[in-house]
Amino acid sequence: MQKSYRRLSKDHITAYQKYFNRVQINLGKTPSAGLPTDQRVAEFAKGNDPQLAALYYQFGRYLLISSSQPGGQPANLQGIWNNKMNPPWGSKYTININTEMNYWPAEESNLSEMHGPLIEMVKELSETGKETARVMYGAAGWVTHHNTDLWRISGPVDAINYGMWPMGGAWLSRHLFEKYLYNGDREYLKTVYPALKGAAQFYLDFLVEEPVKGWMVVSPSMSPENSPKSHQEISIAAGTTMDNQLVFDLFTNTIRAAEALNTDVVLIDKLKKMRMRLPPMQVGQYGQLQEWIQDLDNPNDKHRHVSHLFGLYPAGQISPYHTPQLFEAAKNSMIQRGDVSTGWSMGWKVNLWARLQDGNHAYKLITNQLTPAGVNQGENSGGGTYPNLFDAHPPFQIDGNFGCTAGITEMLMQSHDEAIHLLPALPDAWKDGSISGLRARGGFEIERLVWKDGHLYEVVIKSTLGGKCRLRVPNQIKGRKLAVAAGNNPNPFFQSLEVKPAIISATAGLRPAEIKDTLLYEVDTKPGKTYKFKISQ
């Protein structure tokens, strides 16, 4: 009250730009940039407006800065832009993907501070979830289901065919460890390790033996919000693919966290033994990655959730280099599921096609996303974008914005699968461009990334933690002390995943995976030092 409007405005802009200006993106500019936003959205799919994609990217970062300030609450289904006393879905936190998707851009697009409210919510859920684990399941550790709210409820809510999903703690706990992979801060890791450990302890108690193969599975559960079309609305299942991937992810992250902190040797041994008994991923009769433990997928299923592809993104368990058959099966599942869907679903699919290294298909999903609401046709076709650039999952759901921002980053830079992969899914529409300020796992910062005519031209990388920096690139580059890489990456932040070989149906008809030619380099880095590499001509 003591400040003038001019002073308030100046202070606000200064505080906001501290975060926003960390990342600059240039995908090119055409005369379309001078048109009103609603017209640009209406014409994007058939026009040439790369700057709108860049604007949409930065709009997602703006939304996260505005709706997830340090010390506040996490961004919910509408961020902070709910205008109703009785909002859709209670304006709560749907944690079978939507809340997690809100935070996919946080670390990589240099908004780590905005990740803080979600981290705090997970720590709080690890307390309320202890009672649910004990009373409801007779288990140690903590659990939460598909939805929570300001009071950190952790039991099942809403309809049973999506409420009876005891995996929210597993997925949310991923964020605790992911933040460590970017900052390398062991003191931070100590503060979140009890929650990570507690989530893993729940599944050590809760997993049961599947009677046919003897695998250890989650039951009862479901593949979020979907059901096999041959079984109508019967969704309750055991050992769904997503659950297996989530438990594998949680156990692996807990093991690595305990090893980094030199603690809980007995627990590490238990987790490793139980991880070995989890089901492998399976390829079904249509060449698809199976969604259920039985081969029940329907190739005409266009459901908005693609939960069984969690292992492709965000988890990185499916790799073109280490699991090519699963990589091809995941691609088949994406083709069968289709493109047009609700807004947040299309945002997820941008990331999935980026992980499949198909930049043109990822870009197609961006054009589907940047289409006026109501224009897309097909099952689950409520997606698109409103004239103010809000994501359309009628009436409005913010995670589609955040998902697409993360997807554009994944098209330009990925940091998993033992390397920082530059331009892994560059579309033809963005032949020339640049981005600066991205963050990669292992404490690396991409100070500048430039490409020309579809080729990597220059990259400048700062190392904050030191260690081996391995780069996967589309063309030859040169730089001081840069060497050709071979073998496993010794950097502990880039460990490969020990994924079981897939079980493949005799009728799957899998084709060999089409994998782009890349080159693999590495350089030893020191903390605080910057390294520059350019195209080798």
C-alpha positions as CSV (number, residue, x, y, z in Angstrom):
1,M,0.0,0.0,0.0
2,Q,3.0,2.3,0.5
3,K,4.2,1.8,-3.1
4,S,3.1,3.7,-6.2
5,Y,1.7,1.8,-9.2
6,R,4.9,2.7,-11.1
7,R,7.1,1.3,-8.4
8,L,5.0,-1.9,-8.0
9,S,5.1,-2.4,-11.8
10,K,8.9,-1.9,-11.9
11,D,9.6,-4.2,-9.0
12,H,7.3,-6.9,-10.5
13,I,9.0,-6.7,-13.9
14,T,12.4,-6.9,-12.3
15,A,11.5,-10.0,-10.3
16,Y,9.8,-11.7,-13.2
17,Q,12.5,-11.0,-15.8
18,K,15.1,-12.5,-13.4
19,Y,13.6,-15.9,-14.3
20,F,12.1,-15.3,-17.7
21,N,15.2,-13.8,-19.4
22,R,17.3,-16.9,-18.6
23,V,16.1,-18.5,-21.9
24,Q,16.0,-16.9,-25.3
25,I,14.6,-18.8,-28.3
26,N,14.7,-17.9,-32.0
27,L,13.0,-20.2,-34.5
28,G,12.8,-17.6,-37.2
29,K,10.3,-14.8,-38.0
30,T,7.9,-14.2,-40.9
31,P,5.3,-11.4,-41.6
32,S,2.8,-13.5,-39.7
33,A,4.3,-12.3,-36.5
34,G,2.6,-9.0,-37.1
35,L,-0.9,-10.4,-37.1
36,P,-3.3,-10.6,-34.1
37,T,-2.8,-13.7,-32.0
38,D,-6.2,-15.2,-32.7
39,Q,-5.5,-15.0,-36.4
40,R,-2.1,-16.5,-36.0
41,V,-3.5,-19.5,-34.2
42,A,-6.2,-19.9,-36.8
43,E,-3.6,-19.9,-39.6
44,F,-0.7,-21.7,-38.0
45,A,-1.4,-25.2,-39.3
46,K,-1.4,-24.0,-43.0
47,G,0.9,-21.0,-42.7
48,N,4.5,-20.2,-41.9
49,D,4.8,-18.7,-38.4
50,P,7.7,-20.2,-36.5
51,Q,7.7,-17.2,-34.1
52,L,4.3,-18.3,-32.8
53,A,5.9,-21.6,-31.7
54,A,8.6,-19.7,-29.9
55,L,6.0,-17.4,-28.4
56,Y,4.0,-20.4,-27.2
57,Y,7.2,-21.9,-25.7
58,Q,7.9,-18.7,-23.7
59,F,4.2,-18.4,-22.8
60,G,4.5,-21.7,-21.0
61,R,7.5,-20.5,-19.0
62,Y,5.6,-17.3,-18.2
63,L,2.6,-19.4,-16.9
64,L,4.9,-21.4,-14.6
65,I,6.7,-18.4,-13.2
66,S,3.3,-16.8,-12.5
67,S,1.6,-19.8,-10.9
68,S,4.3,-21.6,-9.0
69,Q,6.3,-19.0,-7.0
70,P,8.7,-20.2,-4.3
71,G,7.0,-20.5,-1.0
72,G,3.6,-20.8,-2.5
73,Q,1.3,-23.6,-3.7
74,P,2.1,-25.7,-6.9
75,A,0.3,-25.0,-10.1
76,N,-3.0,-26.9,-10.2
77,L,-5.2,-27.8,-13.2
78,Q,-5.8,-24.2,-14.1
79,G,-2.7,-22.7,-12.6
80,I,-3.9,-19.6,-10.8
81,W,-6.4,-18.7,-13.6
82,N,-9.6,-20.5,-12.3
83,N,-12.5,-18.0,-12.2
84,K,-15.2,-20.2,-10.8
85,M,-16.4,-20.9,-7.3
86,N,-17.2,-24.5,-8.4
87,P,-14.3,-25.1,-10.9
88,P,-13.9,-28.0,-13.2
89,W,-12.3,-31.0,-11.5
90,G,-12.3,-29.0,-8.3
91,S,-9.2,-27.1,-9.6
92,K,-7.2,-29.7,-7.7
93,Y,-4.1,-31.7,-8.4
94,T,-4.7,-34.7,-10.7
95,I,-1.5,-36.7,-10.1
96,N,-1.9,-39.5,-12.6
97,I,-0.2,-37.1,-15.1
98,N,-1.6,-33.6,-15.1
99,T,0.3,-32.1,-12.1
100,E,3.5,-33.8,-13.1
101,M,3.2,-32.5,-16.6
102,N,2.9,-28.9,-15.2
103,Y,6.5,-29.3,-14.0
104,W,8.1,-31.0,-17.0
105,P,9.6,-27.7,-18.2
106,A,10.8,-26.6,-14.8
107,E,14.4,-27.8,-14.7
108,E,15.3,-27.9,-18.4
109,S,13.9,-24.5,-19.2
110,N,15.8,-23.0,-16.3
111,L,13.0,-22.4,-13.8
112,S,14.3,-24.6,-11.0
113,E,12.9,-22.3,-8.3
114,M,9.4,-22.8,-9.7
115,H,9.8,-26.6,-9.1
116,G,10.0,-25.9,-5.3
117,P,6.3,-25.8,-4.5
118,L,5.8,-29.2,-6.1
119,I,8.8,-30.6,-4.2
120,E,7.3,-29.3,-0.9
121,M,3.9,-30.8,-1.8
122,V,5.5,-34.2,-2.3
123,K,7.2,-34.0,1.1
124,E,3.9,-33.1,2.7
125,L,2.1,-36.0,1.0
126,S,4.8,-38.3,2.3
127,E,3.4,-37.5,5.7
128,T,-0.3,-37.7,5.1
129,G,0.2,-40.7,2.9
130,K,1.7,-42.8,5.8
131,E,-1.8,-43.1,7.4
132,T,-3.4,-44.2,4.1
133,A,-0.6,-46.8,3.6
134,R,-1.1,-48.1,7.1
135,V,-4.9,-48.0,7.4
136,M,-5.9,-48.9,3.9
137,Y,-3.2,-51.4,2.9
138,G,-1.4,-52.4,6.1
139,A,1.9,-51.2,4.5
140,A,4.9,-49.2,5.5
141,G,6.0,-46.1,3.7
142,W,3.4,-43.8,2.1
143,V,1.0,-43.8,-0.7
144,T,-1.3,-41.4,-2.6
145,H,-3.8,-42.1,-5.4
146,H,-4.8,-40.2,-8.5
147,N,-5.8,-36.9,-6.9
148,T,-4.9,-34.6,-4.1
149,D,-5.7,-31.0,-2.9
150,L,-4.6,-28.2,-0.6
151,W,-4.9,-30.5,2.4
152,R,-2.8,-33.3,0.8
153,I,-5.5,-35.9,0.8
154,S,-4.0,-39.3,-0.2
155,G,-6.8,-41.8,-0.3
156,P,-8.9,-42.8,-3.4
157,V,-11.4,-40.2,-4.6
158,D,-14.0,-39.9,-7.4
159,A,-15.1,-42.8,-9.6
160,I,-13.5,-46.2,-8.8
161,N,-12.5,-46.8,-12.4
162,Y,-9.8,-44.1,-12.1
163,G,-9.7,-43.4,-8.4
164,M,-8.4,-46.8,-7.4
165,W,-4.8,-46.1,-8.7
166,P,-2.2,-46.3,-5.9
167,M,0.7,-44.9,-8.0
168,G,0.6,-41.1,-7.4
169,G,3.5,-41.3,-4.9
170,A,5.7,-43.2,-7.3
171,W,5.2,-40.7,-10.1
172,L,5.5,-37.6,-7.9
173,S,8.7,-39.0,-6.2
174,R,10.4,-39.0,-9.6
175,H,10.5,-35.2,-9.4
176,L,12.4,-35.3,-6.1
177,F,15.3,-37.2,-7.8
178,E,15.0,-35.4,-11.1
179,K,15.8,-32.1,-9.4
180,Y,18.9,-33.7,-8.0
181,L,20.0,-34.9,-11.4
182,Y,20.0,-31.3,-12.5
183,N,21.6,-29.6,-9.5
184,G,23.8,-32.4,-8.1
185,D,23.3,-31.0,-4.6
186,R,23.7,-33.7,-2.0
187,E,22.4,-31.5,0.8
188,Y,19.2,-31.0,-1.2
189,L,19.0,-34.8,-1.8
190,K,19.2,-35.4,2.0
191,T,16.1,-33.3,2.5
192,V,14.0,-35.3,0.0
193,Y,15.5,-38.8,0.5
194,P,13.1,-39.7,3.3
195,A,10.1,-39.1,1.0
196,L,11.7,-41.0,-1.8
197,K,12.6,-43.9,0.5
198,G,9.1,-44.0,2.0
199,A,7.5,-44.2,-1.4
200,A,9.7,-47.2,-2.3
201,Q,9.0,-48.9,1.1
202,F,5.3,-48.9,0.3
203,Y,5.8,-51.0,-2.8
204,L,8.1,-53.4,-1.1
205,D,5.1,-54.2,1.1
206,F,2.4,-53.8,-1.4
207,L,3.6,-55.8,-4.4
208,V,2.1,-59.3,-4.8
209,E,3.1,-62.3,-6.9
210,E,1.4,-62.7,-10.2
211,P,0.2,-66.3,-10.4
212,V,1.2,-67.2,-14.0
213,K,4.8,-65.9,-14.3
214,G,5.6,-65.2,-10.7
215,W,6.3,-61.6,-11.3
216,M,5.8,-59.0,-8.5
217,V,3.0,-56.6,-9.5
218,V,0.8,-53.8,-8.2
219,S,-2.8,-55.0,-7.6
220,P,-5.4,-53.7,-7.6
221,S,-4.6,-50.9,-10.0
222,M,-5.4,-49.7,-13.5
223,S,-3.9,-48.0,-16.6
224,P,-5.0,-44.5,-15.8
225,E,-8.6,-43.7,-17.0
226,N,-8.5,-46.3,-19.8
227,S,-9.8,-49.8,-20.0
228,P,-9.4,-52.6,-22.6
229,K,-12.1,-52.1,-25.3
230,S,-12.8,-55.8,-25.2
231,H,-13.7,-55.5,-21.5
232,Q,-15.9,-52.4,-21.7
233,E,-15.6,-50.3,-18.5
234,I,-13.7,-53.0,-16.5
235,S,-10.5,-51.1,-15.7
236,I,-9.3,-52.8,-12.5
237,A,-6.2,-54.8,-13.3
238,A,-2.9,-56.2,-12.0
239,G,0.6,-55.4,-13.3
240,T,-0.3,-52.8,-15.9
241,T,2.7,-51.7,-17.9
242,M,2.7,-48.2,-16.5
243,D,2.7,-49.5,-12.9
244,N,5.7,-51.7,-13.7
245,Q,7.5,-48.8,-15.3
246,L,6.7,-46.5,-12.3
247,V,7.9,-49.0,-9.7
248,F,11.1,-49.7,-11.8
249,D,11.7,-45.9,-12.0
250,L,11.1,-45.4,-8.2
251,F,13.3,-48.3,-7.1
252,T,16.1,-47.2,-9.5
253,N,16.0,-43.6,-8.3
254,T,15.9,-44.6,-4.6
255,I,18.8,-47.0,-5.1
256,R,20.8,-44.2,-6.8
257,A,19.9,-41.7,-4.2
258,A,20.9,-44.0,-1.3
259,E,24.2,-44.8,-3.1
260,A,24.9,-41.1,-3.6
261,L,24.3,-40.5,0.1
262,N,26.2,-43.7,1.2
263,T,23.2,-44.9,3.3
264,D,20.7,-47.8,3.6
265,V,22.8,-50.7,2.2
266,V,20.2,-53.2,3.4
267,L,17.4,-51.3,1.7
268,I,19.4,-51.0,-1.6
269,D,19.8,-54.8,-1.6
270,K,16.0,-55.4,-1.1
271,L,15.1,-52.9,-3.8
272,K,17.5,-54.5,-6.3
273,K,16.2,-58.0,-5.6
274,M,12.6,-56.8,-5.9
275,R,13.3,-54.8,-9.1
276,M,14.6,-58.0,-10.7
277,R,11.1,-59.6,-10.1
278,L,9.2,-56.8,-11.9
279,P,7.6,-57.8,-15.2
280,P,9.4,-56.9,-18.4
281,M,7.8,-54.7,-21.0
282,Q,5.9,-56.7,-23.6
283,V,5.2,-56.3,-27.3
284,G,1.8,-57.5,-28.4
285,Q,0.1,-59.0,-31.4
286,Y,-0.2,-55.7,-33.2
287,G,3.5,-54.8,-32.8
288,Q,2.4,-52.4,-30.0
289,L,3.9,-51.8,-26.6
290,Q,1.3,-53.6,-24.4
291,E,-0.7,-51.4,-22.1
292,W,-1.8,-54.4,-19.9
293,I,0.0,-57.5,-18.6
294,Q,-2.2,-59.5,-21.0
295,D,-2.3,-58.6,-24.7
296,L,-5.6,-56.7,-24.6
297,D,-4.8,-53.6,-26.7
298,N,-7.1,-52.5,-29.5
299,P,-5.3,-50.8,-32.4
300,N,-8.4,-48.6,-32.9
301,D,-8.2,-47.3,-29.3
302,K,-7.8,-43.5,-29.5
303,H,-7.9,-42.8,-25.7
304,R,-6.3,-39.6,-24.6
305,H,-4.1,-41.3,-21.9
306,V,-1.0,-43.1,-23.3
307,S,0.1,-44.3,-19.8
308,H,2.1,-47.3,-21.0
309,L,4.5,-44.9,-22.8
310,F,5.7,-43.4,-19.5
311,G,8.7,-45.5,-20.0
312,L,9.5,-43.6,-23.2
313,Y,8.8,-40.2,-21.7
314,P,9.4,-38.9,-19.2
315,A,11.2,-42.0,-17.7
316,G,13.7,-42.8,-20.5
317,Q,13.5,-46.6,-20.1
318,I,12.9,-47.1,-23.8
319,S,15.9,-46.2,-25.9
320,P,16.7,-46.4,-29.6
321,Y,20.2,-47.4,-28.7
322,H,19.6,-49.9,-25.8
323,T,16.1,-51.2,-26.4
324,P,15.4,-50.8,-30.1
325,Q,12.5,-53.3,-30.2
326,L,10.7,-51.5,-27.4
327,F,11.5,-48.3,-29.2
328,E,9.8,-49.5,-32.4
329,A,6.8,-51.0,-30.4
330,A,6.3,-47.6,-28.7
331,K,6.3,-45.9,-32.1
332,N,3.6,-48.4,-33.3
333,S,1.6,-47.6,-30.2
334,M,1.8,-43.9,-30.9
335,I,0.7,-44.4,-34.5
336,Q,-2.2,-46.6,-33.5
337,R,-3.4,-44.2,-30.8
338,G,-3.4,-41.2,-33.2
339,D,-2.6,-37.6,-33.0
340,V,-5.6,-35.4,-32.3
341,S,-6.8,-35.6,-28.8
342,T,-7.5,-33.3,-25.8
343,G,-5.0,-30.5,-25.3
344,W,-2.8,-32.0,-22.6
345,S,-2.7,-35.3,-24.4
346,M,-1.3,-33.6,-27.5
347,G,1.3,-31.8,-25.3
348,W,2.4,-35.2,-24.0
349,K,2.6,-36.6,-27.6
350,V,5.0,-33.7,-28.6
351,N,7.4,-35.1,-26.0
352,L,6.9,-38.7,-27.1
353,W,7.5,-38.0,-30.8
354,A,10.6,-36.0,-29.8
355,R,11.9,-39.0,-27.9
356,L,11.1,-41.1,-31.0
357,Q,13.4,-38.6,-32.8
358,D,10.7,-37.6,-35.3
359,G,10.8,-33.9,-35.4
360,N,8.2,-33.5,-38.2
361,H,5.7,-35.6,-36.3
362,A,6.3,-33.7,-33.1
363,Y,5.8,-30.5,-35.1
364,K,2.5,-31.9,-36.5
365,L,1.3,-32.3,-32.9
366,I,2.3,-28.6,-32.2
367,T,0.2,-27.6,-35.2
368,N,-2.7,-29.7,-33.8
369,Q,-2.2,-28.0,-30.5
370,L,-2.0,-24.5,-32.0
371,T,-5.4,-24.9,-33.7
372,P,-8.4,-23.0,-32.6
373,A,-10.5,-24.9,-30.0
374,G,-13.3,-26.9,-31.6
375,V,-11.6,-27.2,-35.0
376,N,-9.9,-30.6,-34.5
377,Q,-12.1,-33.5,-35.3
378,G,-12.1,-37.1,-34.0
379,E,-12.5,-39.0,-30.7
380,N,-11.3,-37.0,-27.7
381,S,-10.9,-34.0,-30.0
382,G,-11.5,-31.3,-27.5
383,G,-8.0,-30.0,-27.8
384,G,-6.6,-26.9,-29.4
385,T,-5.8,-23.4,-28.2
386,Y,-7.9,-20.4,-27.3
387,P,-7.1,-16.9,-28.6
388,N,-5.3,-16.1,-25.4
389,L,-3.0,-19.2,-25.9
390,F,-4.5,-21.1,-23.1
391,D,-4.7,-24.9,-23.7
392,A,-8.2,-26.2,-24.6
393,H,-9.2,-29.3,-22.6
394,P,-12.7,-27.8,-22.3
395,P,-13.1,-25.6,-20.6
396,F,-9.4,-25.0,-19.8
397,Q,-6.6,-27.0,-18.4
398,I,-3.1,-25.6,-18.1
399,D,-1.0,-28.7,-18.3
400,G,-1.2,-28.7,-22.1
401,N,0.7,-25.5,-22.2
402,F,3.4,-26.8,-20.0
403,G,3.6,-30.1,-21.8
404,C,4.1,-28.4,-25.2
405,T,6.8,-26.1,-23.7
406,A,8.7,-29.2,-22.5
407,G,8.1,-30.9,-25.8
408,I,9.8,-28.0,-27.8
409,T,12.8,-28.3,-25.4
410,E,12.9,-32.1,-26.0
411,M,12.9,-31.5,-29.8
412,L,16.0,-29.3,-29.5
413,M,17.9,-30.9,-26.5
414,Q,17.6,-34.0,-24.5
415,S,19.8,-35.1,-21.6
416,H,19.2,-38.8,-20.8
417,D,20.3,-42.1,-22.3
418,E,24.0,-41.4,-21.3
419,A,24.4,-38.2,-23.3
420,I,23.2,-34.7,-24.0
421,H,21.5,-35.1,-27.4
422,L,21.5,-31.9,-29.4
423,L,18.8,-31.4,-32.1
424,P,17.4,-34.9,-31.6
425,A,14.0,-34.0,-33.3
426,L,14.5,-30.9,-35.3
427,P,11.6,-30.4,-37.8
428,D,12.0,-29.2,-41.3
429,A,10.0,-26.1,-40.4
430,W,12.8,-24.9,-38.1
431,K,15.9,-25.2,-40.4
432,D,17.7,-22.2,-38.8
433,G,17.5,-21.0,-35.2
434,S,19.0,-20.7,-31.8
435,I,18.2,-21.2,-28.1
436,S,20.2,-20.2,-25.0
437,G,19.8,-20.9,-21.3
438,L,18.6,-24.5,-21.3
439,R,19.7,-26.8,-18.5
440,A,20.7,-30.4,-18.8
441,R,21.1,-33.2,-16.3
442,G,24.5,-33.4,-14.7
443,G,24.7,-29.7,-14.0
444,F,25.4,-28.7,-17.6
445,E,24.0,-25.4,-19.0
446,I,23.5,-24.9,-22.7
447,E,24.6,-21.2,-22.9
448,R,24.1,-21.2,-26.6
449,L,22.9,-23.6,-29.3
450,V,22.8,-22.6,-32.9
451,W,21.8,-24.5,-36.0
452,K,21.8,-23.6,-39.7
453,D,20.1,-25.4,-42.5
454,G,19.2,-28.3,-40.2
455,H,22.8,-28.8,-39.0
456,L,24.3,-28.1,-35.6
457,Y,26.5,-25.0,-36.1
458,E,27.6,-24.0,-32.6
459,V,27.1,-25.0,-29.0
460,V,28.5,-23.4,-25.8
461,I,28.2,-25.5,-22.6
462,K,28.9,-24.5,-19.1
463,S,29.7,-27.2,-16.5
464,T,28.6,-26.4,-13.0
465,L,29.6,-29.8,-11.4
466,G,32.4,-31.0,-13.6
467,G,32.7,-34.5,-14.9
468,K,32.4,-36.2,-18.3
469,C,30.2,-34.3,-20.8
470,R,29.0,-36.6,-23.5
471,L,27.4,-35.1,-26.6
472,R,25.3,-36.9,-29.2
473,V,25.1,-34.7,-32.3
474,P,23.7,-34.9,-35.9
475,N,27.0,-33.8,-37.6
476,Q,30.7,-33.4,-37.0
477,I,31.8,-30.8,-34.6
478,K,35.2,-29.7,-33.3
479,G,36.5,-28.2,-30.1
480,R,39.3,-28.2,-27.6
481,K,39.9,-31.6,-25.9
482,L,36.8,-33.0,-27.7
483,A,37.2,-36.8,-28.3
484,V,35.1,-39.6,-29.8
485,A,33.2,-41.4,-27.1
486,A,33.0,-45.1,-26.5
487,G,31.6,-47.4,-23.9
488,N,29.4,-46.5,-21.0
489,N,29.3,-42.9,-19.7
490,P,31.1,-42.9,-16.3
491,N,29.3,-39.7,-15.3
492,P,27.0,-40.8,-12.4
493,F,24.2,-38.5,-13.6
494,F,24.0,-40.3,-16.9
495,Q,23.9,-43.9,-15.9
496,S,22.3,-46.4,-18.3
497,L,19.2,-48.2,-17.2
498,E,19.2,-52.0,-16.8
499,V,15.9,-52.7,-18.5
500,K,14.9,-56.3,-18.9
501,P,14.6,-57.7,-22.5
502,A,11.1,-57.4,-23.9
503,I,8.8,-60.4,-24.3
504,I,7.6,-60.2,-27.9
505,S,4.5,-61.8,-29.4
506,A,5.1,-64.3,-32.1
507,T,2.6,-62.3,-34.3
508,A,4.0,-58.9,-33.5
509,G,5.7,-58.4,-36.9
510,L,8.1,-55.9,-35.6
511,R,10.3,-54.1,-38.2
512,P,13.8,-53.0,-37.3
513,A,13.8,-49.6,-35.7
514,E,14.8,-46.7,-37.9
515,I,17.4,-44.8,-35.9
516,K,19.0,-41.6,-37.0
517,D,22.7,-41.5,-37.7
518,T,24.5,-39.5,-34.9
519,L,28.0,-39.0,-33.7
520,L,29.0,-39.4,-30.0
521,Y,31.7,-37.1,-28.5
522,E,32.9,-36.4,-25.0
523,V,35.0,-33.9,-23.1
524,D,36.2,-33.9,-19.5
525,T,34.9,-30.8,-17.8
526,K,35.7,-28.8,-14.7
527,P,33.2,-26.9,-12.5
528,G,32.6,-23.4,-13.6
529,K,34.3,-23.8,-17.0
530,T,32.7,-23.1,-20.4
531,Y,33.3,-25.2,-23.5
532,K,32.6,-24.2,-27.1
533,F,32.2,-26.5,-30.1
534,K,31.5,-25.6,-33.7
535,I,30.6,-27.4,-36.9
536,S,33.6,-29.2,-38.5
537,Q,33.8,-28.1,-42.1
